[in-house]
């Protein structure tokens, strides 16, 4: 009888008393810790790192831009003397990846050839359904590489932004593929 009472008191102590002593303890067993409720910086809480400072570069090389001023870079890229230069050489691998990404993200609206319809829009299925997407291979010779890159990243009035779906390298590969397609007759 004495042992049963001691065992019950031990279990009661483990279940009720010990969890109140530590911050990262489970309500049922002190052997397990609760990873979420431990003392740590939680990005969803006020006062923690809610957003990276503008202008910093992360360890993987991404540059954090000011979200409220995202189009100023596009305006700089319209002027060719201040335009962002393409850091990716247009080799076979870059052009092959650019073609794959272009066919995935761009071809549905902008088409894959230099053909256009009576309105001057790209011969693409989306234009037949009422959207307005120009033939990109006739427009891009007038734009800098940086402008095309940022247009793909941020989108436009009707064009969706691809910054969430593509990496910086992939967008530069798309630019290299577009430049190659412009030279075709």
N, C-alpha and C positions, 0 to 999 in steps of 0.2 A: 504494500500500500504506500509506503514511504517513497519508494522508487517511482511509482506512478505519479505521485504529486510533484516530485522533483522534475520528472520529464515534462509534465504539463506546464510547470512554471518556466522551464527552459524554453519550451516552444512559445509560450506567451511572451517571454522576453525577446525572443528572436523576431516574432511577428509584429509586436507593438512597440516595445521600448527602443530597440536599436535603430529602426528606420527614422525615428525622430532625431537621432543624434547627428546624422550626416546629411548633407544636402543632396547628394547624388544617389540616394538609396531607393530601392523599390519598396512599394507599400507592403508587399507580401514577404519577400525574402531579402535579407541583407547580403546574400551571396551574389546577387545580380545587381548591377548598377544600371541606372536609366541614362542612356547616352544623350538624350535630348535635354533633360532637365539638370544637367551638371553645370557647374560654373564655367561659362565660356562666353565668347563674343558671338552673338547671334545676329546675322545680317538683317533679319526682319524686325529687330527691335530698335527703337529710337536711341540715338547716341552711339550706335555701332557703325561699322563701315556700310553705309547705305548705298554709296556710289563712289566709284573711283574718281579722283580729282582730274579735271580736264587737263589734257596735255601730257599725261604720264604715259609711259610705255610699259606694258605688262611683260612678264617673263617670256611669254610666247611671241612677243614682238608686235602685239596689237596696240595701236595708238588710240587712246580714248579721246574722242572728239566731244565738243560741247554740243549736246543734242539740240539746243535752241539755236545754234549757229551752224547747222550742218550744210547749208547751201552756199556759204561763203567760199568754200573750197571749189565748188562747181563754177562759181563766177570767175575765180582766178584761173581756172583751167580753160575757160573760153578764150582768153588771151594767150596765144601760143608762146609768147616770150616768158610768161610766168607759169606755164602749164606744168603739171606733175609729169615727170618722165617715166616711161615704162621701164621698171627694173628687171623685167623678165625677157631674156633673149628669145626671139621667135624661132626656136629650133623645132625639129620634127615632133618631139614629145610635147612641147608647149602647144603647138598647133593642133595636134591630135586631141589633147585634153580640151583645148578651146572649142574644137568642133563638137565634141561630146557634150560639153556644157551649153554651147550655143543651141544645139539640137534639143537639149532638155528644157532650157529655160526661155530661149528667145525665138526659136523657129516657129512656134505655134502662132505668134502674132506677126513677126517680121518676115517670115518666109525663109527659104534656104537658097533662093536664086535671085537674080537681079530683075526678074519679071515683076510687072506691076499691072494693075487693072486700069480701067478708063478714068478713074478718079486719082490715079497716081499712088494708090495704096499697094502694099505688098500683096502678092497673090498667095493668100493664106486663108485657111478655113475661118479663122476668127473674124476677118474682114468681111467674109461672105455673110456672117451672122450679125453684122451691124457695128462692129467695133472700128476704131480708127487707128491703124498701126501702119506707119510708113515703111517703105522698103529701106531697110537700114543701110544697105550697101551703097545707096545713092546719097544718103545723108552724111555718113561718117567721114568721107574725105574732107569735109569742111570743119571737122572737130578734132581737137587734140586727143592723144591717147588718155590723158588724165581726165578729160571731160567724159569720154565714153566709159571709163572705169567708174567714175563717180555717178554717172547716170545709171549704170547697172546696179551700183550699191544702193542708191537712194531712190531710184525710180523717178516717176514724173506724175503728171496729172492723172493719166489713166494707167500708166505703166507701174506694175508693182515693184517694190524695192527687193533686190536680191541679196542685200547685205546679210540677212539672217540665214540664207540658204547656201551661200557660196563663201569660200575663203578669199582672201586678197589675191593669192596666187591664181586661183581659178578665174577671177575676174580679169586679171592681166592676160591669162591664156585666151580668154574670150576676145580681148582686144587684139591679140596677135592673130587669131583666126579671122576676125573681121578685116584686119589690114590685108591678109592674104587674099581673102575673097574679093576685096575691092579691086585688086589687080587683074582678076579674071575677066574675060570678055563675055 
